[in-house]
Amino acid sequence: MLIKFAEWLPDQPPLNNPGALVVTNVIPNADSYLPFPGLNVSATGPQGQIYGATYGRDNANNSYVYIGDQSALYRLSGLSFTAATRTVGGAYNTDTTNGWEFVNWGQTTIAVNGFQGDVAQQLSFGATNFIALPGAFPASHIAVINNFVVMACISDSATQVQRVRWSAINNSGAWSQDATTLADLQDLPGDGGWIQKIVGGQQGGYVFQERMIWGMIFVGSPLIFQFVPLILGLGAYAAQSVVAYENMVYFLSKEGFKSFDGTNLQDIGKGKVDQTFFADLDTAYLGAIRGVIVPEWKVVLWSYPGSGHTGSKSNKILIYSYAYQKWAQVIIPVAFSANIEIISITSTPGYTLDGLNAVNSSVDALAYSLDSRFWTGGNLVLSAYINGWLAYFNGTALSAEVQTAELNLVAMQPMMPYQHPLDANVQYKGMVSQVFPIAHSASLSTVQVTILSRDTQQSATKATVMTYGNTSAGFAQSRVTARFHRFDVVTSGNFDSLQGIDVNVVNAGKR
């Protein structure tokens, strides 16, 4: 009997759960789970906690990475980060709730760090230090919509937490209201609360408030942008949870995780993970929540401070597969568990032969072969910033754990001819005699199977760890007898995929 691993549904009860209560350190796939890579430290840098990161590429195909802590900005140079803070104006005063936000504009990157912080900063790719963006002001959020740089939750003439303001068309350095240049502003009416995020786009974008979502549509002069209320009473609970890919926006609301296509709002966490997530989340640190899209995995990730975290740092990641509508969870390894500041997508730098020597003087000790594209740079990698380190999620697979649903295995089998119809199979116990873990390309020495069994829903669960008498046969022998069984698989090495458990079960008789 093949029992496939289903999606993570911790909000559902154990018995006949269509999913599973435990799905950890894996990536959801169509009919299986793939390994989630571990961390490799790639660069060292500032000791201050990182509150934002971005990457860019210039016209000569050179890649750049910029990050910011509470008081400074930095650029990646080889294997370390170098200070790139403005030379005029001194240290920054960053809002640690929303952190730094960046956009790329032509051959520059522009950064904002809060409406009570500093005037927006800019840096041309390849330059050494950031400078003040001409004509700009402090802002919490930034995006590019059409051919305009757009900022929101700003301090221009005064603090304006519901104000959206955009630059002149094709000119990020002109902000004075002007019907000719099309630079202007809009104060959002109503009680939607503070602006939490701007989502950019070519013809238009979205503005997320705490309790409202607006469409921001380019219509040209004289209105320039038309603001259309799309969703009333619901917005973004955590500003940096809002992420967009293709025509979809994913975010955390006070109700739970949602997706939004500009018209339809969908619950993607309801009845699945929302209840478990909110019970685990430390709401004192909403600013620590970070959303990231990883297109090659077809997933959205949200890092967050769950039970056991330290300060405003994250120790867990939720994964949502938008391709297969399935969830999983990542628990950061113990070595990093108290120290994840943010996750982001990072562009890898290129290396010369001399640069390789700085990585490791031994060719054999390099993490990747010399013909790997990693050394050419420009590859986009899921990353984490950890106490002054930049680490890539491209290492050895994390130890994974996946469970099946709790099932009455005998009741799932066809009734025998001699059984009376009134004898419901649920009254019978089953004995599991053999267990075959379906863990592709994994050594059985690295795959542990535990049978979790009980006779009633009120009974305590008994855990029986399986041992392989003959690993070449691919199964473990068992005599675990119970009415309900659940199977837990833990890996401690690399594998290609986890698909399920194949079990042989016999009717142990009526009890």
Secondary structure, 3 states (H helix, E strand, C coil): CEEECCCECCCCCCECCCCECCEECEEECCCCEEECEEEEEEEECCCCCEEEEEEEECCCCCEEEEEEECCCEEEEECCEEEECCCCCCCCCCCCCCCCCEEEEECCEEEEECCCCCCECEEEECCCCCCEECCCCCEEEEEEEECCEEEEEEEECCCEEEEEEEECECCECCCCCCECCCCEEEEECCCCCCCEEEEECECCEEEEEECCEEEEEEEEECCCEEEEEEEEECCCCCCHHHCEEECCEEEEECCCCEEEECCCCEEECCCCCCHHHHHHHCCHHHHHHCEEEEECCCCEEEEEECCCCCCCCCECEEEEEECCCCEEEEEECCCCCCCCEEEEEEEECCCCCHHHHHHHCCCHHHCCCCCCCHHHHCCCEEEEEEECCEEEEEEEEECCCEEECCEECCCCCCCCCCCCCCCCCHHHEEEEEEEEEEEEECCCHHHEEEEEEEECCCCCCCEEEECCCCEHHHCEEEEEEEECEEEEEEEECCCCCEEEEEEEEEEEEEEC
